Amino acid sequence: MKLIKLFTVGLMIFSLLLATACSNSASSTKADKVTLKYWSMWNKGEAQQIVIQKIIDDYEKANPNVDIDVQWMGRQVLAKVRTASLSNDAPDLTDKSFDELMGTLISKDLTEPLNDLLEKQIPNEKVPFESVLIDNLLEKVTYKDNVVFIPYEVINSGFHYNEKLFKELGVSAPKTWDEFVSIGKKMKSEGIAPLAQDGNIDFYNAYYYYWLTNRILGPSKFKEAAGDKTGASWDDPGFLQAAEKIEEIVKAGFFMEGYQGSQYPAAQTAWAQGKSGMTLNGSWLSKETSSYAPAGFSYRAFPFPQVEGGKGDYHSTEFYLIGWTVPKGGNVGSAKDFLAFAMQKKYQQELSGKSSVISSRKDIPAPETLKDFKSMIETSTGYHPVYDGLREAYPEWWKTVFLPLDDKLVFGEITASDFIKELKAQSIKYWQKN
């Protein structure tokens, strides 16, 4: 009986020790597991979301000790990231446009530097991370000498047109404003509205004044004038000249009839259906309109024309970048490892192809519909942010002062000279209050 009792006690002790060992082993395994929290700008079902999810799945298979907790939050993601950052509960990784990230996180010192990622090798390619990116691209997205943003998508803007229509009219892509106006007049003589414009999108209307100031005065001058609290910068005749160019095409009837009240995407759809000749918009337009375009439609684009005597360079192009950043306090090491993995050519090719976007990798050809926009980037003598970075630098001035006045100018409700007078007066008043 004593032997039985001793055996029973011994078995209980062994079981307890075994359970404790298993528990410690499980705790150790759990402790070794790394969770990378990623809040993304994409919604479920979008082409970018589908490809990025595949990258995440493949990364987790290759790195079983890492679990990526991704939340598809949509375009309002940065509001949530900023709130979380201020309470020290930010994700380890997020993505959005560089301009928006600059305004909400980067300029507030709420991101981590990623400098040493540039020398890290791309998995399965044995080349440094930095070497695969479009030349000089990272120079425009540094902050306080630190790389804080990794782009994976490049967007720019210009005039879209159907090459088939241009050939029928016997015209080619213009390089100067005078050539552009001449083509517009040719289209009108053939009964074709030269320009499509969804007037209810105020920031689409703003493309004209922003690009004209860029070509006439050069990059950054528009932004500098907006931030001039004295309003004196608006006295530069270049700003009036830009407004006069818009007044010129409005009076010439270049815009489609009823454009002032056109509701997106009515005008761009009409353009794709051949009811107008050109439209000034972002490089995403071909993707948005492809289902409306007839067979044989040939997507082409040209840069905003040079203005004679202007200081701006015809080959200076806009860059609007979508990419990743690591919020302050994030797991930098794991995030950089994932980013190197995600930038593999096979994934970026898929992202470019399925999303119809220009990749930040220089060795990935653009989709056929974007070949002209890719050429603008490759031949660029310099980059500048969309709208000169005004939306991020002075968001309230942009919304309350500029956009309403610009709409009036584009709609022909105000003259060029009155536009400048009002812009100056309202800017002075704005800065007095702010």
Buried (B, 14 or more C-beta within 10 A) or exposed (E): EEEEEEEEEEEEEEEEEEEEEEEEEEEEEEEEEBEBBBBBBBEEEBBBBBBBBBBBEBBBEEBEEBEBEBEBBBEEBBEBBBEBBEEEEBBBBBBBBBBBBBBBBBBEEBBBBBEEBBEBEBBEBEEBBBBBBBEEBBEBBBBEEEBBBBBBBBBBBBBBBBBBBBEEBEBEBBEBBEBBBEBBBBBBEEEBBBBBBBBBBBBBBBBBBBBBBBBBBBBBBBBEBBEBEEBEBBEBEBBBBBBBBBBBBBEEBBBBEEBBEBEEBBBBBBBBBBEBBBBBBBBBBBBBBEEBBEEEBBBBBBBBBBBEEBEBBBEBBBBBBBBBBBBBBBBBEBBBBBBBBBBBBEBBBBBBBBBBBBBBBBEBEBBEBBBBBBBBBEEBEBBBBBBBBBBBBBEEBBEEBBBEBBBBBBBBEBBBEBBBBBBBEBBBEBBEEE
